[in-house]
């Protein structure tokens, strides 16, 4: 009744997946949930969850990044509803996953989890962050170090916008993406 998507570069302590499955079983409105992702040194991983990448969200994220402020409290100990949680470790109610048809294979990497969680929410389910479950994500650094990963990020964000937003938002993204990517670098 629960399906877990799990990257090969994760370390999962005993009981963490059970905590995620329990979160789905306790709340029958929850279709997907994710843990607190940790870096190898034990600090909270940035971008383990977030809001839909709308133009307003991306502008706020860019502004906060330029000011050296995090977008979210990455280590917040409170469980809460979010728009998406990272596919590095994502537990889904099988019923919700089957209702939305699984991952969209057009996403090579980046935003496949955001897209999946958006479709889960559109189907009437909630997405939650379950910080009492901790998973260490050893990777997640390829974007900074790899120009090909940076291109894949932009390609996937454009695909996400083609899929979920109208022409005006897509035009905005075309104009704003270079600035957004520069601010992220």
ROKOL-344459 format. One record per residue (C-alpha): x, y, z. Coordinates in steps of 0.5 Angstrom, whole numbers, plus 500, padded with zeros to 3 digits. Example, Ala and Ser with C-alpha at 12.3 -4.5 7.8 and 13.67 -1.06 7.14 Angstrom:
BEGIN
525491516527498514
//
This chain:
BEGIN
500500500506505500511506495518509496522513491529512494536515491542510491546516494542516501543513508537510511537509518533503521526505522526512518522508512517506517516513520514515513509509512506511518505518517501516510497511514495515520493521515488518510489525506496525505498522499506523499511525504518526505523526511528531514534530509541531512548532509553527511556532516549532520546539518539539514540539507537545503532544498529538501522541500519547498513551494511550487516554483511560481514566478513569485516564488522564484523571485523571492528565492532569488532576492533571498539568495542575493541577501544570503537568506535561506528560503525556508527553515531547512531544519525546522523540527515541525511536521507540516504541509508543503508543496513538494518534498525531495525525491531523494527520499519520497514515500507515497501512498500507492493509491495516490501514485497510481492515481497520478500515473507515477513519475513523468519520464520527460524530466531527466533530472530536477523537478521530477519530484516537484511535478509528481508532488504537484500532481498528487496535490491536484488529485486531492492529496496532501504532501507533508514533511516528516522531520522526525524521520532523518535520511542522509543524502550524500549527493545533491551537490552536482548542480554547483559543480557541473555545467551539464547539471546546470543546463539540465536544471534549466531544461527541467524548469522550462518543462515544468513551466510548459506543463503547469503554467500559461504563456505569460509565466513561460515568457517570464521564465524565459526572461528571468531564468538567466538572472535566477541561475546567476543568483543561484550560482
//
